[in-house]
Amino acid sequence: MKKILQYIYQILYKTKLPKTTSIDFKLIEDLRSEVKNISPIITDNLTGAELEWSNNVNIIIKNILNENPREFLSWDVVLKTMFVVRAKYISIELNVIKKSSYYKEIWKKALLENKIGRPTLYWKYPKSSGNLIHHLYHLLKYKEFSNIDYSKLEIVFEFGGGYGSMCRLLHNCGFNKKYIIFDLPVFGAIQKFYLKSLGIKVLRPNEYLTSESGVICISDFEELVKIFQNISEQKSKLFIGTWSFSETPIEFRKSFIPIISNFNFHLIAYQKNFNEANNINYFNQFTSEIKKSKWVNFEIEHLKKSYYLFGSDDSEI
């Protein structure tokens, strides 16, 4: 019965795709060309969450090459891993957003969903999707903490960008400077496809330092380090990691501390435990290493065993 209701819901609230243009065909061609050079993950010796996530990546690669990428937000693997459709907590978050003093000024316009990927709209607010509402809730809660003006940020670095939804949302909120996403190659390919389809400027690595605005999707850590070596510490910079940084092996996280330490603002969401990692202990240590003027760490009331960690210095933007 649950699957039948889900199927009916998707039929009623799934967006309709506009006619495919020559630009769309070119973006699909570029996406598939990039993904053909990405080797599937060998899963023979993997177990647990690592095995499950690797299998998901391999399915996404196969889908890109064989299905219609213009409908990628309706693929089962994406719905399972990256796109919230009708979770109970979305209604709670939507009510908070609507009651916000910034609803008419910022959030209402930012909530407007587009047709790229053919997302399923949220039945209580069919101008938006559950996923977009969920992402905007993070920005709202962080703004309550920091009073940040997202349109005045100069650098945003997102660790694990999904399909590019948060990047799209910040642009909806007026951000128009430089955005960096660090992720696995296949997700970087999807992010470029999605953001280009929206008309958001996506840059090559050699264009990034000379451009005043645009998005770069990176999977190579050394390339990421080189970029940050050439970015002024004085700029207004936001780090975002929502249930992504906390799903990374702790040894790998250590490599990012020198980069993250130079940020003015930190928006992090994490789960209590991930595999062998006790994330509460980890992020307590994390805040002691990155000495900001203000940190708050609290459980998300409607998402038990999930937490927000917000940090900022004295910057005002």
N, C-alpha and C positions, 0 to 999 in steps of 0.2 A: 504493500500500500504506500509506504514512504517513497519508493522509487517512482510509482505512478504519479503521486502528487508532485514530485520534483520534476517529472517530465512535463506535466500539464503546466506547471509554473513557468518552466523555461519557454514553452510554446507561447504563453500569454505575454511574457515580459522580455523576451529576447528581441534585441533591436534588429531592424531590417537593413541589410547592406545596400548602399547606393550602387549604381552601375560601375563596374570596374573600368578604370581609365588606363591610358598608356602609362601614366606615372605609377599606378598601382602595379601593373605588370612588371615594370622596371624594378620596383622595390621588392617584389616577390622573387624576381630573378636574382637580385643582389643577395637577398637573404639565403636562398638555397645555395648559391655559389659559395657563400661564406661557410655555411653549415656542412657542405660536402667535404670541406677540409678539416672538420672536427671529428676526431676518432671517437667512436663509442667507448664508454668506460668498460673495462674488463672487470667483471664482478665475481670471478671464480672464488677468490679468497676473502670476499667481503661478507659481513654479517650485520644484523640489526639495522639501525637507522642509516648507516652508511650504504648498506646494500639497497635499502628501499629508495633512498635518494638517488643513487646511481642508476637504478632501474628507471626511475622517473625521467632522468636526463636522457637516457637512451630512447625512451618512448617519444620524448619531445623532438629529438633529432629525427626520428623516423616519421613523425607526423608532419614536420616542416617539409620534408622531402616528398611526402606522398599525399598529404591533405591540403586543403585550402588555407594558407596562412591568414587570410583576411577574416577567418572565423576562429582564430586560435584561442580566443577566450571562451569558446564553447567546448573545447576538447576536455575529455574526462580528466586527463592528467593535470591540466592547468586548473580546472575547477577544484581538484583535490589538493593542490599545493600552493596556488598563488591567487585565487580569486574567490572571495567570499560572496555567496549568493543570498542566502536567507537565514543566517545564524541569528539566534535570539538576541544576542547582544547588540545587533545593529539598530534595533528599535530604541534601545536605551541611549546609544550614542547619538542617534538622529535627534532625539528629544533634547539632549544637552546642546547640540549644535543650534537648533532652532531657538532656544532660549538665550543664546549668547548675545551679548550687546553688539557683537561684530557680524551677526547673521546677515542683516540687510546690506551692510557695507562691504563685506568680503566674502563670507562663506556661501551665501546663496548663489552667487555667480560661479564660485569655484566648484560647487557641487554638480554643475551641469555635465552629464556624461556625454561622450561622443560615441560614434558608431564603429570606430576602429577595433577590430578583433571580434566584433559582434557580441558585446557584453550583455548579460542578463540584467535588466533593470530591477530596482527594489520596489516591491509592490506597494509599500506605504509612501513611497516618494519616487514615482516612476520617471522623474527627470534625472535621477542619479542611479547609482548601483550600490550594492552593499559594500563592495570593495572600496569605492571612492569615499563613501561615508566613513568607513573605518579608518582610512588614511587621514581624512580631514580631522577626525576626532583627535588623532595624535598631535596634529599641528595646533588645534585649539587648546589642548591641555598644556602643550609646551608654551604657547603664547600667554596663557594664564600665569605660568611660572616666571617667564622671562620678560614679558611685554615686548617681545621681538617684533620688528616690522620685516616680514619676509621679503618685501619688495626692495629693501635696502641692503640685503646680503650681497656680498661680492663673490663668495665661493661657497658651494655646497658639495660635500663629499658624502656619498651614500654607499655604505658597505652592504652589498647584496640588494640589487634594485628591482628584483622580480622582473616584470615585463616593462617597467618604466612608469608605473602609475604614480608613484610619489613625485618623480621628476615632473611629470605632466601637471600634477596638482599644484606644485610650487609655482610653476609658470602661470597657472590659473590664478594664483594669489598675487601675481605681479612681479615675481622674480624674473630677471632677464639678464643675468650675468653668467658666470662659469659654473657648470655642474659636472661633477666627476662621479661615475658609477664604477665600482670595482665588483666584478662578478665572474662566474664561470663563462667560458667562451660562448656556449650556446645561448645563455641568457643575454650576454652582450649583443649577440646577433639579433635576438628578438627585440631588445631595447632599441636598437638602431632602427629596425623596421617600424616599430610602433611610433617612436618619436618623429621619425621622418614623415610617416603617414599623417601626423598631426601638423606638419609644417614647422616643427621645432628644429633649429639648426643643430646638426650633429657634426662634430669635428673629427678630423684625423689627428693622431698624436702630434705630427709636425705642424699642425695649424693652431694647436691649443694655446701656446705661449704668446703668439702674435695676435690672437683674436681677443676682442673685448667681451664676447659672449659666445655661448654654445655649450653643447654637451659632448663629453667624451666618455666612451665605454671601454674600460680597461680590464684585462685579465692577467696581465704580466706585472708582477709586483715590482720588479726592477724599473720598469717603465713608469710605474706610479711614483716611485721614489724620486726619479729624475724630474718629474713634473713638480713635485712639492719642493724640491730644492730651489726652484726658480720662482716660487710664490712668496711674496712678502708676508712676514709674520704680522704685519700691522693691519692686514685686511680683515673685514668682518666675515667670519667663516663658521659654518654650521656643519657638524658631523651628525649623520643619521644612521642608525643601525637598529631596525625594528625586527626582533626575532631572527637576526642574521649573524651579527657578531657573536652572539651567545651560542650559536650552533656551530662555531668554528673551534677546532682543537686549540687548547690553551697555548700550546707552543707557537702556533701560527699567529695567534692574537698578539703575542709579544712583539712581533715584527712591526705591528702597526702603532704601538704606543708612541714612538717618537713623532709620528705624523699627527696622531690624534691630539697629542699634548699641546700642539700649537693652535688649536681651535678655540674660539671664543665661546661657542655654544655647542652643547651636546644633547641630542635627543635619542635616547636608547630605550628600547623595550626588550625584555628578556623573560625566559621561563626559569622557574626555580632550579631545575636540574636538566642537563642535557647529556645523555650517555653517562660518562664517569665524572663529568664536571658539576660541581656545586656552584651554581652561578651567583648565589647570594654571597658566598665567601669570596668568589672571584671579583665581583664588582665592588665589594667593600675594599679590597686591596687596590683595585683599579682607581678608585676615588682618592686613595691616599697617595698614589703615584702621580696623578694629574691634579695638581693643587689649584683648583679654581676658587673664586671667592664664595661660591654658593653651589651646593649639591643637594638634591632631594632624591630619595629612593623610597618608593612606596608601592604596595600591592595595588593592582588595578581591581577595583571593587567588583566589577561585573565579569572579570576574567581571572578566576582564582588560580593561584600559583604562577601568575604572570605579573611582571613588575615594570614600572617606569623608573628610569634613572635620568634625571635632568640636571644639566650643569651649565653654568654661565659665569663669565667674569664680570667686570664692571662696565663692559661696553654697552652703550645705548644706541640702538639703531631703530 
